[in-house]
Amino acid sequence: MITYAVIFALTCYGFGLLMNLWRITHADHIADRILALDTMVINVIGILTLIGVFFGTRMYFEASMLFAMVGFVSTIAYCRFILRGGIIE
């Protein structure tokens, strides 16, 4: 039963990734694109976690934590670049 639930959740997250990709390509403002990219990072974290549950290994959980840290730093860097024109002061 858990297999069907994981497959359904992966399908939903995959559809969410496609919607985020559409939003990145068709957004009017750069802030909308940054928010869509941040949401895409969250969806990838969910997919990695579900794959870890499906295969029963901890490697995917560690990968999702690393992806979360890199995604957070990249979102902050994009926002700082938009606001100030540079990342490092």
C-alpha positions in Angstrom: 0.0 0.0 0.0 2.9 2.4 0.8 4.2 1.8 -2.7 1.1 3.2 -4.3 1.1 6.1 -2.0 4.7 6.9 -2.8 4.1 6.6 -6.6 1.1 8.9 -6.3 3.1 11.4 -4.3 6.0 11.3 -6.8 3.5 11.9 -9.6 2.1 14.9 -7.8 5.5 16.3 -7.1 6.5 15.7 -10.8 3.4 17.7 -11.9 4.4 20.4 -9.5 7.8 20.6 -11.0 6.4 20.9 -14.4 4.1 23.8 -13.2 7.2 25.5 -11.6 9.1 25.1 -14.8 6.3 26.7 -16.7 6.2 29.6 -14.2 9.9 30.1 -14.5 9.7 30.4 -18.3 6.5 32.6 -18.4 6.8 34.9 -15.4 6.5 38.6 -15.8 8.9 39.7 -13.1 12.2 38.3 -11.9 10.8 38.0 -8.3 8.2 35.6 -9.6 10.9 33.5 -11.2 13.0 33.4 -8.0 9.9 32.3 -6.0 9.2 29.6 -8.6 12.8 28.4 -8.4 12.6 28.2 -4.6 9.4 26.2 -4.9 11.1 24.0 -7.4 13.9 23.3 -4.8 11.2 22.4 -2.2 9.6 20.0 -4.7 13.0 18.3 -5.4 13.6 17.9 -1.7 10.2 16.2 -1.4 11.0 13.9 -4.3 14.4 12.9 -2.9 12.7 12.2 0.5 10.1 10.0 -1.2 12.7 8.1 -3.2 14.5 7.5 0.1 11.3 6.1 1.6 10.7 4.0 -1.5 14.1 2.4 -1.6 14.6 2.4 2.2 18.0 4.0 2.3 19.3 7.0 4.2 21.5 8.3 1.3 18.6 10.2 -0.2 17.7 11.9 3.1 21.3 13.2 3.3 21.1 14.3 -0.3 17.8 16.2 0.4 19.4 18.0 3.4 22.4 19.1 1.2 20.0 20.2 -1.5 18.0 22.2 1.0 21.1 24.0 2.2 22.3 24.8 -1.3 18.7 25.9 -2.3 18.4 28.2 0.6 21.8 29.9 -0.1 21.0 30.3 -3.8 17.6 31.9 -3.1 19.3 34.4 -0.7 22.0 35.1 -3.3 19.5 35.7 -6.0 17.4 38.0 -3.9 20.5 39.9 -2.7 21.7 40.3 -6.3 18.3 41.7 -7.4 18.1 44.1 -4.5 21.7 45.4 -4.4 23.2 44.4 -7.8 25.9 42.4 -6.1 26.3 39.4 -3.9 29.4 40.2 -1.9 29.8 43.6 -0.2 
